[in-house]
Amino acid sequence: MTNTPANDKWFQDRATQQIHMDQLRRAERFNGRAAMLGIVIGVIVEGLTGFGIAHQIGLGPLVDGYAACRTQFLPFCF
C-alpha cells in the first residue's frame, strides 16, 4: 500500500478530529467537576448562613418578590 496524498489527508483529518474530541472531553469533564464543586459549596454556605443559593448569587430580591406574590402579600403579581 502506498501513501497517496488523499490517504495522508484522511489520516491528518482523523488525527485532528481525535485531538479535538479529546480536548472536548477534557473541557466537559472540567466543567462538570466545577459545577459539582459549586453546588456543594453553595449548599455548605446555605447550611452555615441560612441564605439560599439564589440569595448568594444576588437573586434574593427576585425570589423574595415571587414568594410574596405567591402568598398574596402584594396587591399585584409580576
LINPE-V879202 format. One record per helix or strand of 2 or more residues. SS is the DSSP state (@ for helix, = for strand). FROM is the first residue (numbers start at 1). TO is the last residue. Records with the same first field share a line. If there is no record, write none. Layout:
SS->FROM-TO + FROM-TO
//
This chain:
@->5-49 + 53-56 + 60-70
//
